[in-house]
Amino acid sequence: MSSLFSLTGRRALITGSSQGIGFALASGLAEAGAEIVLNGRDAAKLDAAAAALREKGAKVYTLAFDATDHDGVRAAVDAFEADTGPIDILINNAGMQHRTELENFPADAFERLLQTNVASVFHVGQAVARHMIGRGGGKIINIASVQTALARPGIAPYTATKGAVANLTKGMATDWAKHGLQCNAIAPGYFDTPLNAALVADPEFSAWLEKRTPAGRWGQVEELVGAAVFLSSAASSFVNGHTLYVDGGITASL
């Protein structure tokens, strides 16, 4: 049974992985046996994250590129594949948030959300999938959100982007399953991450969240690792186009 979930001999690229959910997923996949390719725009932060993983015995590469730059992504991925070897697993994790009431939401912030949360999934997904298709297999995991299914005041554009991620995931599966790729999404609930630092520090919001979530608490990023390992491994060989909610039950209850 353990061989179903083993990632030994596989190489995983995780975008936005110098901290938060991306770093936790990188660490978890490394423990399952994968080689890790960390990505971000800040080379110093990438180097620090890589050093932390190597201290745990992981084999780690760093690949600095802007996930919103189509040509830059293509060049970086193609060069890595040519110089180092195949990327077997891709986790599209790069994302951002901007909280403002919709009637006053800045147009430039809306465009940044679209580029970071949606376009990056297309850019990196396409660049990596071109190589996976040639090899006849690969795993793509897109990080969606509880906001894929739910909305809250002040984050309507973010909600729109995460709904788009789920539908883009379905489209990837529809186009690429015939080539041996499995393309799925993980939709985290409310997790204690740098992206949510302001909410975690707000006692009123935390009290509301604990009451609203059946599990009664914030999620910890390590609790996303099992879903990521499952969707990265042979155990999910016939799972395609699915969004897996890891949310403490918040989408299951009123």
Buried (B, 14 or more C-beta within 10 A) or exposed (E): EEEEBBBEEBBBBBBBBBBBBBBBBBBBBBBBBBBBBBBBBEEEBBBEBBEBBEEEEBEBBBBBBBBBBBEBBBEBBBEBBEEEEBBBBBBBBBBBBBBBEEEEBEEEBBEBBBBBBBBBBBBBBBBBBEBBBEBEBBBBBBBBBBBBBBEEEBBBBBBBBBBBBBBBBBBBBEEBBEBEBBBBBBBBBBBBBEBBEEBBEEEEBBEEBBEBBEEEEBBEBEBBBEBBBBBBBBBBEEBBBBBBBBBBEBBEEE
